[in-house]
């Protein structure tokens, strides 16, 4: 298996391969990460690993809070994640390739990343200015009947998207959709309005077919619920909301 040590960026969201995600970087630990990435030649990928937080804070507290008004705020790369940071994270994440890193006047950064490959966290190191992780790449296995499952998921997704759009005329009929089953599985996982645990289960599915089967069940269930709800705004297909660090 291919292993690599990568900077680690924990978020309260799940990054999928192929998903475009804008980041608003303002904490010093992540500013230090961006400064280091900017030292990488532009011809080389500027990569770091994104993992979803299971138990912890995406942004470290900056002032005392309840129940202890006298406690000092945590500092350092693992602030908000406890004494053993790896326990605060889901163990399967995604490598992010920073296509653009733009520094603002206030010293923060606006970063646009694209998810590339899934990785498993083997260990987390908090001794530097930001977290790093030893990661192992997770290959994408196809599974059985992935082609037929992908077709079924796309049909279910069209129905689901129309329900999300409500009375608006927007639909997927004018949108070019992929043919590759693994791309379909990640596109749908990213675009569906699901909670973080559900998205995490889809990310770490053992193969494409398993992910598609779970998506088919989720989409059918969500579409049935939406029939009885007021109109909701449609979701953009391959982008996620800007995530503060």
Buried (B, 14 or more C-beta within 10 A) or exposed (E): EEEEEBBBBBBEBBBBBBBBBBBBBBBBBBBBBBBBBEEEEEEEBBBBBBBBBBEBBBEBEEEEEEEEEEEEEBEBBBBBBBEEBBEBBBBBBBBBBBEEBEBEEEEBBBBBBBBBBBBBBBEBBBEBBBBBBBBEBBEBEEBEEBBEBBBBBBEBBBBBBBBBBBEEEBEBEEEEBBEBBBBBBBBBBBBBEBEBEBBBBBBBBEBBBBBBBBBBEBBEEBBEEBEEEEEEEBBEBBBBEEBBB
